[in-house]
Amino acid sequence: QVQLVESGGGLVQPGGSLTLSCAASGGIFSIAVMGWYRQTLGKQRELVATINDGGHTNYADAVKGRFTISRDNAKNTVYLLMNNLLPRDTAVYYCNTLLHYPGGLYWGQGTQVTVSS
């Protein structure tokens, strides 16, 4: 069973930066897509950014131009560089991955990002 372990969340001031990391492990697998989603209490989980096995990226309009998603294939790790953070970015951020082999969609445990003065 594949596990995703997230790290990097915390408390930052508006305009600050954070980098989130998510490493996949737990067996033999092949990754099709890795991405980041976020969820605020009482709201639906929403897409933040994704990156596929060809390096193609996709960003939500709310973060475009501020966040950058990247990957390290050798480490099965995806990163989210968050710049110019805003209070509305406050949420629990979840990593996910879609696997070519053996298939399936997996989620990380979530990491809290709080943007406040």
N, C-alpha and C positions, 0 to 999 in steps of 0.2 A: 504494500500500500504506500503510495506516494504521500510524503508530508512536505508542507511548505512552512518554513520558519521565517518570520518577519522580525525586523529590528529597525531602529532608527527614529521612532516616534518621540515626541516630547513637547515641551512648552516653549514657544518662541514669540517674540514681539512682532507686530505687524511690520511687514517689510523685510523680515528675516528669512532665513533659508534652513531647510532640512533635507537630508537625503535618507530615503527609505531603502532597505534591502530585503530581498526575499530569496531564499535558497531552497531549491527542490532536492529531495533525497528520498531514499527508501526502496531502491531496487533498480532494475533495468527498465528504462523508459526513454521515449523520444518526444520532445516538446514541439508542439505546433505553434502555440501562442502563449505568451505570458502577459499579464496585465495587472492593473491596479483599479480597485473600486473603492468607494467610500460611502459611509452611512452615518447620518445624524439621527439621534433619538426621535422617533416618530415619523421618520421619512424613509422612503425606499432607498435601497442601495443603488448607487449610480456609477456609471463608468467614468473613470478618470483618464486612463491611457492604456493602450495595448501595443505590443510589438510581436510580430510573427517571426517564423523561422527564416524568412528572407530579409529581415531587418526593417520591414515596413511598419511605420508607426501610425497611431491614430489617437487623437486627443479630444476630450470634451471641450466645447467652446469656452466653458468657464475657466479652464486652466491653460488654454492654448496661448503660447508665448511666454508663459511663466514656468511651466513644468516641462521636464525632459525625461523620457523613459529610455533606458538603455539596458543592455544585457551583456553577460559574460558567459558564453556558451560552455567554456571549459569548466566553469563552476556551477552550471545550471542555476544561475542567479540573475534576477532582474532588479534594476534600481529605478528609483524615482527621485530625481533632483527637483526640489520644489523651491523656487525663488520668488521673491516679492510676495510672501504669504499674506493673506487677508483673513480677517476674522471669520468670514464665511467659509474658509477652507477647513475650519475646525470640524473634525469628524474622526470616526474610526476608519482607518484605511486597511483594506483587505487585498492581499495578493491572490491571484488565481492563475491556473495554468490549464490549458487544453492539450492533451497528449495525443500524438500520432499512435504511439504504442505504449501500453496496451489499450489506450483510449480512456475517456473519462474526463471529467472536469473536477478540479481540486481547489480548495481554498485554504489560505493561511488563517492564523488565529486572530488576526487583527492587531493593529497598533494605533494608539491614540495620538492624534496630532491636535494640539490646542494652540490657537493663535490669539494672543491677548496681551494687553499692556499691563 
